[in-house]
């Protein structure tokens, strides 16, 4: 984190208990795919209320294995948003399937809707990969109904949404499977890491097999005497998580809800203080308890976004843009579709600082800088 930011975009605190858990792991002498992985997976599955949680090396690995274990492959099409980190789209292409971009729901709703998905569903559509942008459930319920009606698999990129609830249900328990990220700027940050969650026994077994070279048993199994050898039955990958990060994740999971509640208070305060100044995206919705991963605003037409961000930078406030639309990247731009709402949002959105331990004076500094820039 840059030392000269008075208010960084994101921040994380690693407390003494976290450090002790990690140090104890190193002292144990077992550093990869052992008891702490099992504890983290079991704790995460219990937290979400799902049968299976499989830890992997990154959110991208989680997306890849989820798509692959769902049976996606050449000839299949998958409906995806363009307003997402490019890993969402890449994961579909890793399987040989074709991502088909759909527009977002509205000017301040940067997620898919049932109508925008239905507009691009065709005879080869195999799945919808829904992104819970910003940690908000958005229109997931309607998209889930559409997927069920059309006989299409619903998958989730829940990288932003650890702790998000829809009508009391954790987002990672909705659809056939979900992929989470524990990257260093996420609500449950451990540096790198991811998790696939599902109630589908067959899909879970495939993910476990593929994450470690397609091997039928792992070193930890053999160490405990559960197996004498192994076979390789699939073309798998090295997507294993290490034990120190699992120990950190298990510790941080215990305080996730409390930290998400702090984010919620800051989100509400932003909305109250900025209501007369700028448009705030991702408005609260009935039945939704968001994780509040990021807080985004949308500038009015004609406002110079670069100048706006530079003005906040001069006040020591870090900002970002989530995201450059994926369909505009060169690698995905062949026959780029017309996505007017996505393009408009992408051109005018700005992400303001938000993290659980953000102080009110820090937030006031952001609010003052935004207000002054719009005067």
C-alpha positions as CSV (number, residue, x, y, z in Angstrom):
1,X,0.0,0.0,0.0
2,X,1.4,3.4,-0.9
3,X,2.5,5.3,2.2
4,X,1.3,8.6,0.8
5,X,-2.4,7.7,0.5
6,X,-4.3,9.2,3.4
7,X,-7.2,7.0,2.4
8,X,-6.2,3.8,0.5
9,X,-8.7,2.1,-1.7
10,X,-8.6,-1.1,0.3
11,X,-6.7,-2.2,3.4
12,X,-6.4,-5.3,5.6
13,X,-5.3,-5.8,9.2
14,X,-3.5,-9.0,10.2
15,X,-3.8,-9.3,13.9
16,X,-1.6,-11.1,16.4
17,X,-3.8,-14.2,16.4
18,X,-3.6,-14.4,12.6
19,X,0.2,-14.2,12.8
20,X,0.3,-16.9,15.6
21,X,-1.8,-19.2,13.5
22,X,0.5,-18.8,10.5
23,X,3.6,-19.2,12.5
24,X,2.2,-22.4,14.2
25,X,1.6,-23.8,10.7
26,X,5.2,-23.2,9.7
27,X,6.4,-24.8,12.9
28,X,4.3,-27.8,12.3
29,X,6.4,-28.8,9.3
30,X,3.4,-29.6,7.1
31,X,2.9,-26.8,4.6
32,X,0.6,-28.0,1.8
33,X,-2.8,-29.7,1.6
34,X,-3.0,-30.9,5.2
35,X,-5.2,-30.5,8.3
36,X,-5.6,-26.7,8.1
37,X,-6.9,-27.0,4.5
38,X,-9.5,-29.5,5.8
39,X,-10.4,-27.2,8.7
40,X,-10.8,-24.2,6.4
41,X,-12.9,-26.1,3.9
42,X,-15.1,-27.5,6.6
43,X,-15.5,-24.1,8.3
44,X,-16.3,-22.4,5.0
45,X,-18.9,-25.1,4.0
46,X,-20.6,-24.8,7.4
47,X,-20.6,-21.0,7.1
48,X,-22.3,-21.1,3.7
49,X,-24.5,-24.1,4.5
50,X,-23.3,-26.2,1.6
51,X,-22.1,-29.8,1.4
52,X,-18.7,-29.1,-0.2
53,X,-16.1,-26.4,-0.2
54,X,-12.9,-27.1,-2.0
55,X,-9.9,-24.8,-1.4
56,X,-7.7,-23.9,-4.4
57,X,-4.8,-21.6,-5.1
58,X,-6.7,-18.6,-6.5
59,X,-10.1,-17.3,-7.4
60,X,-9.2,-17.8,-11.1
61,X,-8.4,-21.4,-10.3
62,X,-11.8,-21.8,-8.6
63,X,-13.5,-20.4,-11.7
64,X,-11.6,-22.6,-14.0
65,X,-12.2,-25.8,-12.1
66,X,-15.9,-24.9,-11.5
67,X,-16.4,-24.4,-15.2
68,X,-14.5,-27.5,-16.1
69,X,-16.2,-29.8,-13.5
70,X,-19.6,-28.5,-14.7
71,X,-18.8,-30.1,-18.1
72,X,-18.3,-27.0,-20.1
73,X,-16.3,-27.5,-23.3
74,X,-16.0,-26.8,-27.0
75,X,-19.3,-26.1,-28.7
76,X,-20.9,-24.7,-25.5
77,X,-21.8,-21.1,-24.9
78,X,-21.9,-19.4,-21.6
79,X,-23.7,-16.2,-20.8
80,X,-21.3,-13.8,-19.0
81,X,-21.2,-10.1,-18.1
82,X,-18.6,-7.9,-19.5
83,X,-18.6,-5.8,-16.4
84,X,-16.3,-8.1,-14.4
85,X,-12.7,-8.9,-13.9
86,X,-11.4,-10.6,-17.0
87,X,-10.8,-13.9,-15.1
88,X,-14.5,-14.6,-15.2
89,X,-14.4,-14.6,-19.0
90,X,-11.0,-16.3,-19.3
91,X,-12.2,-19.2,-17.2
92,X,-14.9,-20.0,-19.7
93,X,-12.4,-19.9,-22.6
94,X,-10.0,-22.2,-20.7
95,X,-12.5,-25.0,-21.1
96,X,-12.9,-24.4,-24.8
97,X,-16.4,-23.0,-24.4
98,X,-17.4,-19.6,-25.8
99,X,-18.3,-16.7,-23.6
100,X,-21.3,-14.7,-24.8
101,X,-21.6,-11.2,-23.3
102,X,-24.8,-9.9,-22.0
103,X,-25.6,-6.3,-20.9
104,X,-26.0,-5.1,-17.3
105,X,-29.4,-4.5,-15.7
106,X,-29.3,-0.7,-15.6
107,X,-27.3,2.5,-15.3
108,X,-26.7,1.9,-11.5
109,X,-27.1,-1.9,-11.6
110,X,-23.8,-3.4,-12.9
111,X,-25.0,-7.0,-12.9
112,X,-26.8,-9.3,-15.3
113,X,-30.6,-9.3,-15.4
114,X,-33.0,-12.0,-16.7
115,X,-34.0,-10.0,-19.8
116,X,-30.4,-9.2,-20.8
117,X,-29.5,-12.9,-20.3
118,X,-32.5,-14.1,-22.3
119,X,-31.6,-11.8,-25.1
120,X,-28.4,-13.7,-25.8
121,X,-29.4,-17.3,-25.0
122,X,-29.2,-19.5,-28.0
123,X,-29.4,-23.2,-28.9
124,X,-25.8,-23.8,-27.7
125,X,-26.2,-22.0,-24.3
126,X,-25.1,-24.4,-21.6
127,X,-24.7,-22.1,-18.6
128,X,-25.1,-18.6,-17.2
129,X,-22.1,-17.4,-15.1
130,X,-23.5,-14.7,-12.8
131,X,-21.2,-12.2,-11.1
132,X,-22.3,-10.8,-7.8
133,X,-20.7,-7.4,-8.6
134,X,-19.6,-5.4,-5.6
135,X,-20.9,-8.1,-3.2
136,X,-24.5,-7.5,-4.1
137,X,-27.0,-10.2,-5.1
138,X,-28.5,-7.9,-7.8
139,X,-31.0,-9.8,-9.9
140,X,-29.7,-13.3,-9.1
141,X,-33.1,-14.6,-8.1
142,X,-34.7,-13.7,-11.4
143,X,-31.6,-15.1,-13.3
144,X,-31.8,-18.3,-11.3
145,X,-35.5,-18.7,-12.3
146,X,-34.6,-18.1,-15.9
147,X,-31.8,-20.7,-15.8
148,X,-34.2,-23.2,-14.3
149,X,-37.0,-22.5,-16.8
150,X,-34.6,-22.9,-19.7
151,X,-32.7,-25.9,-18.4
152,X,-29.4,-24.0,-18.2
153,X,-26.8,-24.4,-15.5
154,X,-26.4,-21.5,-13.1
155,X,-22.8,-20.9,-12.0
156,X,-21.6,-18.0,-9.8
157,X,-18.5,-15.9,-9.7
158,X,-18.9,-14.9,-6.0
159,X,-15.4,-13.3,-5.7
160,X,-17.0,-10.1,-4.3
161,X,-19.7,-11.8,-2.3
162,X,-18.3,-13.8,0.6
163,X,-21.0,-13.2,3.3
164,X,-23.7,-11.9,1.0
165,X,-27.1,-13.2,1.7
166,X,-30.3,-13.3,-0.4
167,X,-33.5,-13.9,1.5
168,X,-31.3,-15.5,4.3
169,X,-29.4,-17.8,1.9
170,X,-25.7,-17.4,1.4
171,X,-24.9,-16.6,-2.3
172,X,-22.5,-19.5,-2.4
173,X,-25.4,-21.9,-1.9
174,X,-27.4,-20.7,-4.9
175,X,-26.9,-22.4,-8.3
176,X,-25.0,-25.5,-9.2
177,X,-21.6,-24.1,-7.9
178,X,-19.9,-20.9,-6.9
179,X,-16.3,-19.7,-7.0
180,X,-14.8,-17.4,-4.4
181,X,-11.6,-15.3,-4.2
182,X,-9.4,-14.6,-1.2
183,X,-7.1,-12.1,-3.0
184,X,-5.5,-9.5,-0.8
185,X,-8.2,-6.8,-1.5
186,X,-11.2,-9.1,-0.9
187,X,-13.4,-9.2,2.2
188,X,-11.8,-12.5,3.3
189,X,-8.2,-11.7,2.3
190,X,-5.3,-14.2,2.6
191,X,-3.1,-12.9,-0.2
192,X,-4.0,-15.5,-2.9
193,X,-6.5,-18.3,-2.7
194,X,-10.0,-19.4,-3.8
195,X,-12.8,-21.8,-3.0
196,X,-15.4,-23.8,-5.0
197,X,-18.6,-24.4,-3.2
198,X,-21.4,-26.8,-4.3
199,X,-24.0,-29.3,-3.1
200,X,-23.3,-31.5,-6.1
201,X,-21.3,-34.5,-5.0
202,X,-20.1,-35.3,-8.5
203,X,-19.0,-31.8,-9.3
204,X,-17.1,-31.6,-6.0
205,X,-15.3,-34.9,-6.6
206,X,-14.2,-33.6,-10.0
207,X,-12.9,-30.4,-8.6
208,X,-10.9,-32.2,-5.9
209,X,-9.4,-34.5,-8.5
210,X,-8.5,-31.8,-11.0
211,X,-6.9,-29.4,-8.4
212,X,-4.0,-31.8,-7.9
213,X,-2.9,-33.3,-11.2
214,X,-5.8,-35.7,-11.4
215,X,-4.3,-37.9,-8.6
216,X,-6.5,-40.3,-6.8
217,X,-4.8,-39.6,-3.4
218,X,-2.7,-36.8,-2.0
219,X,0.4,-36.7,0.2
220,X,-1.7,-36.0,3.3
221,X,-3.8,-39.1,2.7
222,X,-0.6,-41.2,2.3
223,X,1.0,-39.6,5.4
224,X,-2.0,-40.6,7.5
225,X,-1.8,-44.1,6.1
226,X,-5.1,-43.8,4.2
227,X,-3.4,-44.9,1.0
228,X,-0.2,-46.6,-0.1
229,X,0.0,-45.1,-3.6
230,X,-2.0,-43.2,-6.2
231,X,-3.2,-43.3,-9.8
232,X,-3.6,-40.4,-12.2
233,X,-7.0,-40.6,-13.8
234,X,-7.5,-37.1,-15.3
235,X,-5.5,-34.3,-16.8
236,X,-5.4,-32.1,-13.8
237,X,-3.6,-29.0,-12.6
238,X,-1.5,-27.8,-9.7
239,X,-4.2,-25.6,-8.1
240,X,-3.5,-26.5,-4.5
241,X,-3.7,-24.1,-1.6
242,X,-0.9,-24.1,1.0
243,X,-1.5,-24.6,4.8
244,X,-0.4,-21.2,6.1
245,X,-3.0,-19.4,3.9
246,X,-5.6,-21.9,5.0
247,X,-4.8,-21.1,8.6
248,X,-5.1,-17.4,8.0
249,X,-8.4,-17.9,6.1
250,X,-9.9,-20.0,9.0
251,X,-9.0,-17.3,11.5
252,X,-10.3,-14.4,9.3
253,X,-13.6,-16.3,8.6
254,X,-14.4,-16.0,12.3
255,X,-14.7,-12.2,12.1
256,X,-16.0,-11.9,8.5
257,X,-19.6,-11.1,9.5
258,X,-18.5,-8.4,11.9
259,X,-16.2,-6.8,9.3
260,X,-19.0,-7.0,6.7
261,X,-21.3,-5.2,9.1
262,X,-18.7,-2.4,9.5
263,X,-18.6,-2.2,5.7
264,X,-22.4,-1.9,5.6
265,X,-22.4,1.0,8.0
266,X,-19.8,2.8,5.9
267,X,-21.8,2.1,2.7
268,X,-24.9,3.6,4.3
269,X,-23.0,6.6,5.5
270,X,-21.6,7.2,2.0
271,X,-25.1,7.1,0.5
272,X,-26.5,9.5,3.0
273,X,-23.6,12.0,2.7
274,X,-23.3,11.9,-1.1
275,X,-27.0,11.7,-2.0
276,X,-27.1,15.3,-3.2
277,X,-23.7,15.2,-4.9
278,X,-23.3,12.1,-7.1
279,X,-25.2,9.0,-8.1
280,X,-24.3,5.9,-6.0
281,X,-24.6,2.5,-7.6
282,X,-25.9,-0.7,-6.1
283,X,-28.8,0.7,-4.0
284,X,-30.0,-1.4,-1.1
285,X,-32.7,-3.9,-1.9
286,X,-35.2,-5.9,0.1
287,X,-34.1,-9.3,1.1
288,X,-30.4,-8.7,0.3
289,X,-27.6,-8.4,2.8
290,X,-24.6,-7.5,0.7
291,X,-21.0,-8.1,1.5
292,X,-20.2,-4.5,0.4
293,X,-16.9,-5.4,-1.3
294,X,-16.6,-2.1,-3.1
295,X,-18.5,1.2,-3.2
296,X,-19.0,2.7,-6.7
297,X,-20.4,6.0,-7.9
298,X,-21.4,7.1,-11.4
299,X,-20.4,10.5,-12.6
300,X,-22.7,12.7,-14.6
301,X,-22.3,12.9,-18.4
302,X,-19.7,15.4,-19.3
303,X,-17.7,15.1,-16.1
304,X,-14.0,14.4,-16.8
305,X,-13.3,11.2,-14.9
306,X,-9.6,11.5,-15.1
307,X,-9.7,15.0,-13.7
308,X,-12.0,13.8,-11.0
309,X,-9.7,11.0,-9.9
310,X,-6.7,13.3,-10.0
311,X,-8.5,15.8,-7.8
312,X,-9.1,13.0,-5.2
313,X,-5.5,11.8,-5.6
314,X,-4.3,15.3,-4.7
315,X,-6.3,15.0,-1.5
316,X,-4.6,11.7,-0.7
317,X,-7.7,9.6,-1.7
318,X,-7.0,6.5,-3.8
319,X,-9.7,5.5,-6.4
320,X,-10.1,2.8,-9.0
321,X,-12.3,1.7,-11.9
322,X,-14.2,-1.6,-11.6
323,X,-13.9,-2.6,-14.4
324,X,-12.7,-1.9,-17.9
325,X,-15.4,-3.9,-19.8
326,X,-14.0,-7.3,-20.8
327,X,-15.6,-7.3,-24.3
328,X,-13.4,-4.3,-25.1
329,X,-10.1,-6.1,-24.4
330,X,-8.3,-7.1,-27.6
331,X,-8.3,-10.8,-26.6
332,X,-12.1,-10.8,-26.4
333,X,-13.0,-8.2,-28.9
334,X,-13.8,-10.3,-32.0
335,X,-17.3,-9.5,-33.0
336,X,-17.8,-7.4,-29.9
337,X,-21.5,-7.0,-29.1
338,X,-23.4,-3.8,-28.5
339,X,-23.7,-3.4,-24.7
340,X,-24.8,0.2,-24.3
341,X,-25.5,0.1,-20.5
342,X,-22.2,-1.7,-19.8
343,X,-20.2,0.8,-21.9
344,X,-21.9,3.8,-20.3
345,X,-21.3,2.5,-16.8
346,X,-17.7,1.6,-17.6
347,X,-17.0,5.1,-18.9
348,X,-18.4,6.9,-15.8
349,X,-17.9,4.7,-12.8
350,X,-15.4,5.4,-10.0
351,X,-14.7,3.1,-7.0
352,X,-14.2,5.0,-3.7
353,X,-12.2,3.6,-0.7
354,X,-14.0,1.1,1.4
355,X,-12.6,-1.3,4.0
356,X,-13.8,-2.7,7.3
357,X,-11.6,-0.6,9.6
358,X,-11.9,2.6,7.7
359,X,-12.3,5.5,10.2
360,X,-15.0,8.1,10.0
361,X,-12.4,10.9,9.6
362,X,-11.0,8.9,6.6
363,X,-14.4,8.6,5.1
364,X,-15.2,12.2,5.7
365,X,-12.0,13.1,3.8
366,X,-13.3,11.1,0.8
367,X,-16.7,12.7,1.0
368,X,-15.3,16.2,1.2
369,X,-13.0,15.5,-1.8
370,X,-15.9,14.2,-3.9
371,X,-18.1,17.1,-2.9
372,X,-15.5,19.7,-3.6
373,X,-14.7,18.1,-7.0
374,X,-18.4,18.4,-8.0
375,X,-18.9,22.0,-6.8
